[in-house]
Amino acid sequence: MASERKFISENVKRVLLKEHIKKEIKRAGFGGVKIQRTPMGTRVTLIAERPGMVIGRGGSSIKNLTETIEKKFTFDNPQIEVQEVKNPNLNVHIMAKKLADALERGWKFRRAGHSTVQKIMGAGAKGCQVTIAGKLTGERHRTAKFTAGHIKHCGEPANIWMETGYAQALTKMGVIGVKIQTMKQDAKLPDEIKIIVPGEKKKEGKEEEKIEKKLVVEEKKKEVEKKEKKEAVKKEDKKEEAEKRKEIRAVEKLKKKLKGKIPEVKT
């Protein structure tokens, strides 16, 4: 029982830390927290839309955050890393907070829900479901769901490929709960089957053979062109040598003729 209590207390501490960080960096766009124990201490990775606001001027705000984590939550040597969200429209926590803010500003729940689904699906998600619950139209509580694409609610695909984010909107009528579930872009579902027809393989093989033959023919043509160029250069060199020899012979003949005609000068 002692070990079980330890696990429970550790997980409770992590949940409380996540809620505290969510409140502290809500203006920076909270995108998630990863807590990992290392031999050097505890590594806390914050994912934010605007990391500059988390760090602060000269790292002042991140220093205060590390101090509170160490004192309040008793984590050993906490080391905080801040990462920027690559695509905020695919982050469930950021989109849930944006939807809650839109409802607080007075947006109609249908308009807010449909626009959120369109943004998430437009960013490349494989599936999305937005759930808004509370006093939406009157005194009576109701739930509205907006769905697009593939959604898994149970089983291994739900554990691996689904992400869930929550937020609350404080309106005049009361608290409205927001829940966003998305399926990752690279999700591979077990019911996705790719059928390969035997004829297609043959066609692919034939096309590859044709491409290989074309490459071989092009290489041979290049080799023949190189040989022809070399032979042409050799022929030109031979012609130049023959012309030089003719010139030398002609000069020698003139010298011989001139030797007999020029008189010797006596001193």
Helices and strands as residue ranges (DSSP letters): H 2-24, G 26-28, E 30-38, E 41-48, H 51-55, G 57-59, H 60-72, E 78-84, G 88-90, H 92-104, H 109-122, E 127-134, E 142-149, H 155-161, E 162-170, E 175-183, H 198-261
